[in-house]
């Protein structure tokens, strides 16, 4: 079923595009940049986000083929309204050398295995833990926020070579992480496939 776009959202995008030229960006990169900017009202994300269009194309196909979506916190899950997500934070426990968020990532990895899309918008330690696992992700949306470890964990994600959406600065958060995933969910599936848009 096609998503019905509210007039307020249409007007918001019109104003966004009047202030920020995204027309030079490839389609999925443009979709992610615009939705993150739209969710945050922060035009600076256009220069802060880092992603590769080929990675997004592959992730978009995996997402629409039913790949699992794993989130680090329920706030990210709440922002992804058109897809079931996996969040194991309620089952996780902190222990020496392992935060609760990192343990939740381990539990989720045991549950979903390889090929998932991971959406991390809160805890840098969740992203750090993911990078230690053999997760073979379809995509890692790594946009944790904070003054301790956030920028460093995102730099480590970029250095890992995994397919990713990240940003360079300390900012981020659940809303922008969910927005990046939603951009891929809302973007139409190419007409030459038999998949349906979610």
ZISUL-V865257 format. One record per backbone hydrogen bond with DSSP energy under -1.0 kcal/mol. NH is the residue of the N-H (numbers start at 1). CO is the residue of the C=O. E is the energy in kcal/mol with one decimal. If there is no record, write none. Layout:
NH:CO:E
NH:CO:E
//
This chain:
10:6:-2.1
11:7:-2.4
12:8:-2.4
13:9:-2.5
14:10:-1.9
15:11:-2.4
16:12:-2.6
17:13:-2.6
18:14:-1.3
19:15:-1.1
20:16:-1.8
25:22:-1.8
30:26:-3.0
31:27:-2.1
32:28:-2.4
33:29:-2.8
34:30:-2.8
35:31:-2.1
36:32:-2.5
37:33:-2.7
38:34:-2.8
39:35:-2.2
40:36:-1.4
41:37:-2.5
45:42:-1.5
46:43:-1.8
47:44:-1.3
49:45:-2.4
50:166:-3.1
56:52:-2.0
57:53:-2.5
58:54:-2.0
59:55:-2.4
60:56:-2.9
61:57:-2.0
62:58:-2.2
63:59:-2.9
64:60:-2.3
66:63:-1.4
67:62:-2.5
70:117:-3.0
71:86:-2.8
72:119:-1.5
77:73:-1.6
78:74:-2.7
80:77:-1.2
86:69:-2.6
95:98:-2.7
98:95:-2.6
103:99:-2.4
104:100:-2.2
105:101:-1.6
106:102:-1.9
107:103:-2.4
108:104:-2.5
109:105:-2.5
110:106:-2.2
111:107:-1.6
112:108:-2.8
113:109:-2.2
115:136:-1.7
117:68:-2.9
118:139:-2.6
119:70:-3.3
120:141:-3.2
127:123:-1.4
128:124:-2.6
129:125:-2.2
130:126:-2.1
131:127:-1.7
132:129:-1.5
133:130:-1.3
135:133:-1.4
138:116:-2.4
139:116:-1.1
140:163:-2.0
141:118:-3.6
142:140:-1.0
142:165:-2.6
143:120:-3.1
146:170:-1.8
153:149:-2.6
154:150:-2.0
155:151:-2.1
156:152:-2.2
157:153:-1.9
158:154:-2.2
159:155:-2.2
160:156:-1.2
165:140:-2.4
166:50:-2.3
168:48:-1.7
173:143:-3.0
177:173:-2.1
178:174:-2.6
179:175:-2.0
180:176:-2.1
181:177:-1.7
182:178:-2.8
183:179:-2.1
184:180:-1.0
185:181:-2.1
186:182:-3.2
187:183:-1.2
193:190:-1.6
//
